[in-house]
Amino acid sequence: MIEGGQSFFMKGGSSGVLLVHGFTGLPAELFLLGEFLNRQNFSVLCHRLAGHGVDENNLMRTTKDDWFNSVLDGFEILRGACEKIFVVGHSMGGLLTLKLAAEKNLSKIVTLAAPIFIDEGLGLKNLPPKEFCGNACIVQPRKKLNDVPKAANEVYKKTPLISVHELVELIDDAKKFLPTVTAPILIMHGEDDHTAQPRSARFIMDNVGSPIKKFVTVPNAGHLLPLDENRDFVFDEILKFLRS
């Protein structure tokens, strides 16, 4: 396992926050947010998604259902320790958060840069059919981030194409179950996101069934909102929403 790839739990009060990391990500990417919320007396759990935090060979053997089952496991663990459950998901973790809210009774949910529309620059239109992907991978470059936990820079260098198909299928599912989500929701997206198109947030806002919903654009921010230079703004908005 990648150092920092393991799940983490921070004991706090009777209100718990389940953090859900993104595609090819790992719990370390949400560690700073977890620390922030724990200082506000929330109990915090970030449960590692199946196939993540290890290597691309592990990832390609898992599916969107395996990833969601990991979220369900985290939810059941936290429910055993807390009276209220909030869920915050980053990127694909936002989609999994929405799916959890469609099936379980959650107090409030937050999506951070959830991808409904993938940026065209990532070449998704050139993705081969699933049956022809086999063990093929693409190189996944990402610039080294400063002032973040060391493990947050230990991301996969390659991404299995078959796993990209699983992500695309999860996006298609999300478009269908969005209207069934009724938990109060905060939707946040960076205005300079070049992974998940910012219009993704507007789509969620317009189609989610939640009667209480809020949309916040993060100025001068990209896709990695929990690690962005503007993360203090993101964290404060999450806290205000959870306490409102």
HELIX and SHEET records of a PDB file:
HELIX    1   1 PRO A   27  LEU A   30  5                                   4    
HELIX    2   2 PHE A   31  ARG A   39  1                                   9    
HELIX    3   3 GLU A   56  LEU A   59  1                                   4    
HELIX    4   4 LYS A   64  ARG A   79  1                                  16    
HELIX    5   5 MET A   92  GLU A  103  1                                  12    
HELIX    6   6 GLU A  120  LEU A  122  5                                   3    
HELIX    7   7 LEU A  124  ASN A  126  5                                   3    
HELIX    8   8 LYS A  130  PHE A  132  5                                   3    
HELIX    9   9 LYS A  150  ASN A  153  5                                   4    
HELIX   10  10 LEU A  161  PHE A  177  1                                  17    
HELIX   11  11 LEU A  178  THR A  180  5                                   3    
HELIX   12  12 ARG A  199  ASN A  207  1                                   9    
HELIX   13  13 ARG A  231  ARG A  243  1                                  13    
SHEET    1   A 7 PHE A   8  MET A  10  0                                        
SHEET    2   A 7 SER A  43  CYS A  46 -1                                        
SHEET    3   A 7 SER A  15  VAL A  20  1                                        
SHEET    4   A 7 LYS A  84  HIS A  90  1                                        
SHEET    5   A 7 LYS A 108  LEU A 112  1                                        
SHEET    6   A 7 ILE A 185  GLY A 190  1                                        
SHEET    7   A 7 LYS A 213  VAL A 218  1                                        
SHEET    1   B 2 CYS A 137  VAL A 139  0                                        
SHEET    2   B 2 LYS A 158  PRO A 160 -1                                        
END                                                                             
